[in-house]
Amino acid sequence: MQQIKSYLEQIASISDADWSFFISKLQRREIAKKEVFLKLHDIENHISFIESGVVRLFIPKENPEKEITFGFSFKDQFISAYDSFLTQSPSAYELQALTDTTLLSISYDDLQAIYKMTQIGNLIGRLTAERLFLIKSKREQNLLNLNAEERYLKLFQERPELLKIIPLKYISSYIGVTPQALSRIRKRL
């Protein structure tokens, strides 16, 4: 619980009463490596803080080689099919643990209670949503402004540990190239 408290205290100071109420709503979830824990068309009912592990966001296809990976989340970040969570409508993508992953999750209804019952809930919710938006916006700008080689270099300048954790087929999908094109990029570098 200290990890999430440290993260949230970077955003705002939390009273003891608000913190006690907040942690009473958290549920620890253990997700096994490779497990898909939100399936296509399911409604996302949780927003989760990653205590440990790596999560992939992807659009599944009939042919697994054609899946589209469009995001990764890591330790000390929030993860959710956030659009599905906000609208309580079916998700257009899936969430998969790439490593054994531990999450601290809060349900949609419990988060609404936190917004109503605490002084800090709305501020934390807004600032967390803003951080999720900035990650998404940065990804879109990189896709529009950088070529594949630049996207690859930028990804590993920001997250050098990815090569050890994430299969190259997911990385190639994430930067928008085929595995063969990624192989050529890596040879050039």
Secondary structure, DSSP 8 states (H G I E B T S, - for coil): -HHHHHHHHHH----HHHHHHHHHT-EEEEE-TT-EEE-TT-B--EEEEEEE-EEEEEE--SSGGG-EEEEEEETTSEE--HHHHHHT-B-SSEEEESS-EEEEEEEHHHHHHHHHH-SSHHHHHHHHHHHHHHHHHHHHHHHHHS-HHHHHHHHHHH-TTHHHHS-HHHHHHHHTS-HHHHHHHHHH-
